[in-house]
Each structure stands twice: as structure tokens, then as C-alpha cells.
Amino acid sequence: MPSRKGLGRPGVNYLVTGGAGFVGSHLVDALVARGETVTVLDDLSTGQLGNLNSAREAGRVDFVEGSTSDEALVDELMASADACFHLASAVGVQLIVDHAYDSLLSNVRGCDNVMHAAVRHGARLLFTSTSEIYGKNSVGALAEDADRLLGPPQLSRWSYATAKVFGETLAFGLCENDAAKITVTRLFNTTGPRQSGAYGMVLPRFVRQALDNRNLTVYGDGAQTRCFGHVSDTVRALILLIDSEAAVGEVFNIGAGLEMPIVGLARRVVERTGSDSAIEFVPFDEAYGDGFEELGRRKPDTSALSKLTGWKAQLTVDDAIDDVIAYELAAEREPAASLAAVAGSTNGRRETNVRIASRFRPAEHTVD
């Protein structure tokens, strides 16, 4: 494997796939803030170029509009990278249910291209997997070696988990057989500003409904619990792990430890927005169709991450709610500027740090 200069210091060249999306754009901001040079690959199917405005103004970001399914493009970009964060992925319950087949193929092909390119060029790689891989296992805080319990493959609900398990298995195989330097992370319910509610993400959807004084739609009885981690804490963990040689070949959960029922989250949003909205309960089959399976709880055990890096969550769910509220209110005040930023990324205009890769662009969605 070709040698690469050490990470964890300014001047490293990073490739971030899905970098115009929710988590990706916050990660790019953090990398630029510590002096790194970043190339972002994103097809803008769900990401927005406007998410990168502040990072691009620093002059350290090269944006490439294209897909991780484009093998030649991925190889070209990886050849110039010291390290890569692979975040590009079809994600979100609604998106997966509606487009299970396309999402599965996009995720699998993207993983295959990115990981093999990293091996060829000797780049350090961090792959973002998901808590979905644990399936219906809801027994206490889930450690990285917890058993997986998935529903039948004919239910589209589980196609996302299947694709991510492929990525994890490929990563571990490449580490063992090809001396690849890959770390796997499993993200648990990351939320915060820039996250979209369009694909089933619950907090931004609740906030938007509350600000519009519409009913907050809670699926099922709302008793199901999740642990909502702030995106800033997630990004901090990702950077700590890619900087750590001891993390190579390992997998780490990233998420908050405080469980909250979804109906409790809805009530908290109503309270913190000062809204007059009511809470409306909607059956799962009405929201997602027949046969949808939801989990009672999902809580991470993050002790492995904490032991290796000293990481612990610094922000609360209330911080996340308040930040999402502030973001949505700012979008209300300046919608024209926001829309202009997005439109400028999709009309074929070329800028000094934007280029369009048009050889092959199937549908792909950035992690959020």
C-alpha cells in the first residue's frame, strides 16, 4: 500500500463523499476550521450546495457534482486524497420505503467503488454505517458486537440495513486481506441544523410543523424511544476516529445516551417553539404502507469510542431542538438567498471551486 502522511494535523487532503448533505456539510466545516483542504463529492439529489457556503468562502473546498457510482470519477478524486470520509448514501425511512431497490444498488455500488479506490491509492477511510444494522434488537444499550435481528428481505424497511452491512463486511474484509486502513462507524439518530424532514427525519419535521402551527404527526403511539445526538458531537467523533491509528479495522457506535419517546420529543418541540400545535397520532401502515415494522427502542453503547478517544456527548436534545428552530426561522427570513444558492448548483454553472461530473449520475442521496 502506498504511504500517506499522518493525519491529525493541518494540511491533509480530505475527500468527503456526501459532503453537501446534513452530516457531511458540518464535517466539512469542521475540517476547514482546522486548516484542512477538502474535496466534496455529492450529486445534490438531497444535499445542497448552499450548505457549504461558509466552507467554500474559506477557499479550501473543491466541490465536484457527481456520484460515487461513477467508478472512474471516484478513482480520480481518491488519487489526490490522503483520507476519505464516505458518507454518501440513500438514507431516511421514507426514502428507503419508497425507493428500496434503487437505494440498495446506489449504496452497494458506491461502497464498492469508494473502498476499493481507497485501497488502490493507500488512503485512510472512515465509513459511516448505521444503527439500522442492529435491526429489531432492542435489548438495552447496543454494543458493537450485539446480535442483529432483521425482518424478512421482502420488506423494504430492511434494505438500507442490508446495504450498510455489505459496506461493513467489505471494509473488514479489505482490512484483513489488503491491509486497508478503514474504520466503520454506526450513527444513531444524529440531528441538528440543515437536516431535512423530507425523508422521514423526525425532528426537523416536528419543528416545521410546530412553526407552521400544524399538528405534529407522531407515528404509532409515540412510545418508541430514540437517543438523539447533536450533529456537532457526531462530527467531533468522526474526526477523532479518522485521526486514530488504533481505530483502523474496528467499528464504533456514535450517539447520545439519553432515551426519549417520540411523543416526548413532539411535546418538547411544541414547548420550545411556543406553538399552539396539537399532537396527532398516525398509524404506521397509514404513513408507510402495509407491513412496516418499527422498533420499540434503540440505544447505543458508546464505551468503545469513549475508551479510545475520550469522546462524550457535550450537547443535549434541547440544544438540537433549539438549533433546528433557529435554522428554520433563518430559512424563513432569507428564503430567496437559500434558493439562489441551491439553484446555482444545479443549472450547469461552473464556478472556481465547483465542477460537474456528468459521465454517470444515477440517483444517489447524501447522508442526513
C-alpha positions in Angstrom: 0.0 0.0 0.0 1.4 3.5 -0.8 2.4 5.5 2.1 0.5 8.6 3.2 1.4 11.4 5.5 0.0 11.3 9.0 -3.5 12.6 9.8 -4.5 14.7 12.8 -2.6 17.9 11.7 -3.4 20.7 9.3 -2.6 20.3 5.6 -4.2 16.9 5.0 -6.2 16.5 1.8 -9.6 15.0 2.6 -12.3 13.6 0.3 -15.8 13.8 1.7 -18.5 11.9 -0.2 -22.0 13.2 0.5 -20.3 16.4 1.8 -23.2 18.7 0.8 -25.6 16.8 2.9 -26.6 17.2 6.6 -23.7 15.5 8.5 -21.3 15.9 5.6 -21.5 19.7 5.4 -21.0 20.0 9.2 -18.0 17.7 8.8 -16.6 19.8 6.0 -17.0 23.0 8.2 -15.0 21.3 11.0 -12.2 20.1 8.7 -11.9 23.6 7.1 -11.8 25.2 10.5 -8.7 23.2 11.4 -6.9 24.1 8.2 -7.6 21.1 6.0 -8.1 21.0 2.2 -11.4 19.3 1.3 -12.8 17.9 -1.9 -16.6 17.2 -1.7 -18.3 14.7 -4.0 -22.1 14.9 -4.0 -24.8 14.5 -6.6 -27.1 17.1 -4.9 -30.1 14.8 -5.1 -30.8 15.7 -1.4 -27.7 17.7 -0.4 -27.5 21.4 -1.1 -24.5 23.4 -2.3 -25.7 26.2 0.0 -24.8 24.0 3.0 -21.2 24.6 2.0 -21.3 28.4 1.6 -19.2 29.3 4.6 -16.6 26.5 4.0 -16.2 27.4 0.3 -15.7 31.1 1.2 -12.6 30.0 3.0 -11.1 28.8 -0.3 -10.2 25.4 0.9 -13.1 23.4 -0.6 -13.3 21.9 -4.1 -16.8 20.8 -4.9 -17.5 18.1 -7.5 -21.0 17.3 -8.5 -21.2 13.6 -9.3 -21.9 10.2 -8.0 -20.0 7.6 -6.0 -21.4 5.1 -8.6 -19.1 6.7 -11.1 -16.0 4.4 -10.6 -13.6 6.5 -12.8 -14.5 9.7 -11.0 -14.1 8.2 -7.6 -10.7 6.8 -8.5 -9.6 10.2 -9.9 -10.6 12.0 -6.7 -9.2 9.4 -4.3 -5.8 9.6 -6.1 -5.4 13.1 -4.6 -6.7 12.3 -1.2 -4.8 11.4 2.0 -8.1 10.4 3.7 -11.7 9.9 2.9 -15.0 10.1 4.8 -17.6 8.1 2.9 -20.9 9.5 3.9 -22.8 9.4 0.6 -25.8 7.2 0.9 -29.5 6.8 0.3 -31.0 7.4 3.8 -34.2 8.1 5.6 -37.1 5.8 6.3 -39.5 7.4 3.8 -36.9 7.4 1.0 -35.9 3.8 1.6 -39.5 2.6 1.7 -40.4 4.4 -1.5 -37.2 3.5 -3.4 -35.8 0.4 -1.8 -34.3 -1.2 -4.9 -32.6 2.0 -6.3 -31.4 2.9 -2.8 -29.9 -0.6 -2.3 -28.0 -0.5 -5.6 -26.7 3.0 -5.1 -25.4 2.3 -1.6 -23.7 -1.0 -2.6 -22.1 0.3 -5.8 -20.9 3.4 -4.0 -19.3 1.5 -1.2 -17.6 -0.9 -3.6 -16.1 2.0 -5.6 -15.0 4.1 -2.7 -13.5 1.4 -0.6 -11.5 -0.2 -3.5 -10.3 3.2 -4.6 -9.0 3.9 -1.1 -7.1 0.5 -1.2 -5.6 1.3 -4.6 -4.3 4.7 -3.5 -3.5 4.0 0.1 -5.9 6.5 1.6 -7.3 6.3 5.1 -11.0 5.7 5.0 -13.9 6.2 7.5 -17.2 4.6 6.5 -20.4 5.8 8.1 -22.8 2.9 8.7 -25.9 3.0 10.8 -27.7 1.7 13.9 -30.2 0.2 11.5 -27.8 -2.8 11.1 -29.0 -4.0 14.6 -32.4 -4.4 13.2 -35.1 -5.2 15.7 -32.6 -5.9 18.5 -34.0 -3.6 21.3 -32.4 -5.1 24.4 -30.7 -2.4 26.3 -27.7 -0.3 25.1 -26.3 -2.0 22.0 -22.6 -2.7 21.9 -20.8 -3.1 18.6 -20.9 -6.9 18.9 -24.6 -7.1 19.6 -26.6 -9.6 17.6 -28.5 -8.4 14.6 -32.2 -9.2 14.2 -33.7 -8.3 10.9 -37.1 -8.7 9.4 -37.7 -10.6 6.1 -36.0 -9.2 2.9 -39.3 -8.7 1.1 -40.0 -5.8 3.5 -38.3 -2.7 2.0 -37.8 -1.4 5.6 -34.7 -3.6 5.9 -33.0 -2.9 2.5 -31.0 0.0 4.0 -29.6 -2.1 6.8 -28.7 -4.8 4.2 -26.7 -2.3 2.1 -24.8 -0.9 5.1 -23.9 -4.4 6.3 -22.5 -5.1 2.9 -20.3 -2.0 3.3 -19.2 -3.1 6.8 -18.4 -6.6 5.6 -16.4 -5.3 2.7 -14.5 -2.9 4.9 -13.5 -5.6 7.4 -12.5 -8.0 4.5 -10.3 -5.3 2.9 -8.6 -4.6 6.2 -7.8 -8.2 6.7 -6.9 -9.2 3.2 -5.5 -6.0 1.7 -4.1 -4.1 4.7 -6.7 -1.4 4.1 -6.9 1.4 6.7 -10.7 1.6 7.2 -12.8 2.4 10.3 -16.5 1.7 10.5 -18.9 3.9 12.5 -22.5 3.4 13.2 -24.5 6.6 13.6 -27.5 6.6 16.0 -30.2 9.3 15.2 -28.0 12.3 14.5 -29.9 15.5 14.3 -29.4 19.3 14.1 -29.5 22.3 11.7 -29.5 21.6 8.0 -31.3 18.2 8.4 -34.3 17.8 6.2 -37.6 16.4 7.3 -38.5 15.4 3.7 -37.3 11.8 4.0 -38.6 10.7 7.4 -36.3 12.7 9.7 -38.4 13.4 12.7 -37.0 16.5 14.5 -36.9 18.9 11.5 -40.4 17.6 10.5 -41.7 18.3 14.0 -40.1 21.8 14.2 -41.5 22.8 10.8 -45.0 21.6 11.7 -44.8 23.5 15.1 -43.6 26.7 13.5 -46.5 26.5 11.0 -49.0 25.8 13.8 -49.9 22.5 12.2 -50.5 19.2 14.1 -47.3 17.3 14.9 -47.8 13.9 13.3 -46.5 11.1 15.6 -46.4 7.7 14.0 -47.8 4.8 16.1 -48.4 5.5 19.7 -45.2 7.6 20.1 -43.9 5.3 22.9 -40.9 4.1 20.8 -37.7 5.7 22.1 -34.6 7.0 20.4 -31.4 8.7 21.5 -30.9 12.0 19.6 -27.4 13.1 19.2 -26.4 16.6 18.1 -24.5 16.7 14.7 -21.6 18.6 16.3 -20.9 15.8 18.7 -21.1 13.3 15.8 -18.7 15.2 13.7 -16.2 15.5 16.6 -16.3 11.7 17.0 -15.8 11.1 13.3 -12.7 13.3 13.2 -11.2 11.8 16.4 -11.6 8.3 14.9 -10.1 9.1 11.5 -7.1 10.6 13.3 -6.6 7.4 15.4 -4.5 4.6 14.0 -5.9 2.3 16.7 -9.3 2.7 15.2 -8.3 1.0 11.9 -10.2 -2.2 11.3 -12.6 -1.5 14.2 -16.3 -0.4 14.4 -17.7 2.2 16.8 -21.1 3.4 17.8 -21.7 7.1 17.8 -24.7 8.6 19.5 -26.3 10.1 22.6 -27.2 8.1 25.7 -30.4 9.7 26.8 -33.5 7.9 25.6 -36.6 9.9 24.7 -40.0 8.7 23.5 -41.1 10.2 20.2 -44.2 11.7 21.7 -42.0 13.3 24.3 -39.9 14.8 21.6 -43.0 16.2 20.0 -44.1 17.8 23.2 -40.7 19.3 23.8 -40.7 20.9 20.3 -44.2 22.4 20.9 -42.9 23.8 24.2 -39.7 25.3 22.9 -41.3 26.8 19.8 -44.2 28.3 21.8 -46.6 26.7 19.2 -50.3 26.1 19.5 -49.9 22.8 17.6 -51.6 19.7 18.8 -50.2 16.1 18.5 -51.8 13.8 16.0 -51.2 10.1 16.1 -50.9 8.3 12.7 -50.8 4.5 12.3 -47.6 3.2 10.8 -49.4 1.4 8.0 -51.1 4.7 7.0 -47.7 6.5 7.0 -45.6 3.8 5.3 -47.9 1.2 3.9 -48.8 -2.4 5.0 -46.1 -4.5 6.7 -43.9 -1.7 8.0 -42.0 -2.6 11.2 -40.9 -0.1 13.8 -38.6 -0.6 16.7 -39.5 -0.1 20.3 -36.2 1.4 21.3 -32.6 1.9 20.1 -29.9 3.0 22.4 -26.1 3.0 21.7 -23.3 1.7 24.0 -20.5 4.2 23.2 -18.0 3.0 25.7 -15.6 1.7 23.0 -15.5 5.2 21.4 -15.0 6.9 24.8 -12.3 4.5 25.9 -10.3 5.0 22.7 -10.7 8.8 22.2 -12.1 10.2 25.4 -15.2 11.3 23.5 -18.5 12.0 25.2 -21.6 13.9 24.1 -21.4 17.6 25.0 -24.8 18.8 23.7 -28.3 17.8 24.7 -31.5 17.1 22.7 -32.7 20.6 23.8 -29.6 22.1 22.1 -30.5 20.2 19.0 -34.1 21.3 19.1 -33.1 25.0 19.6 -30.6 24.8 16.8 -33.1 23.4 14.4 -35.7 26.0 15.4 -33.1 28.8 14.8 -32.1 27.3 11.4 -35.8 27.0 10.2 -36.5 30.6 11.3 -33.5 31.9 9.5 -34.6 30.0 6.4 -38.0 31.7 6.7 -36.3 35.1 6.8 -34.0 34.6 3.8 -35.7 32.0 1.5 -34.6 33.8 -1.7 -30.9 33.6 -0.7 -31.2 30.0 0.2 -33.0 29.1 -3.0 -30.4 31.0 -5.1 -27.6 29.0 -3.5 -29.3 25.8 -4.4 -30.3 26.9 -7.9 -26.8 28.0 -8.7 -25.5 24.4 -8.0 -27.8 22.7 -10.5 -28.1 24.9 -13.6 -24.7 23.8 -15.1 -22.9 27.0 -14.0 -19.2 26.4 -13.3 -17.5 28.3 -10.5 -13.9 28.4 -9.4 -14.3 25.6 -6.9 -17.3 23.7 -8.5 -17.2 21.2 -11.3 -19.8 18.9 -12.7 -19.1 15.3 -13.4 -21.7 14.2 -15.9 -20.4 10.9 -17.2 -22.7 8.9 -15.0 -25.2 10.2 -12.4 -27.8 7.7 -11.1 -30.0 8.7 -8.2 -28.0 9.0 -5.0 -28.7 10.7 -1.8 -26.5 12.1 0.8 -26.4 11.0 4.4 -28.7 13.1 6.6 
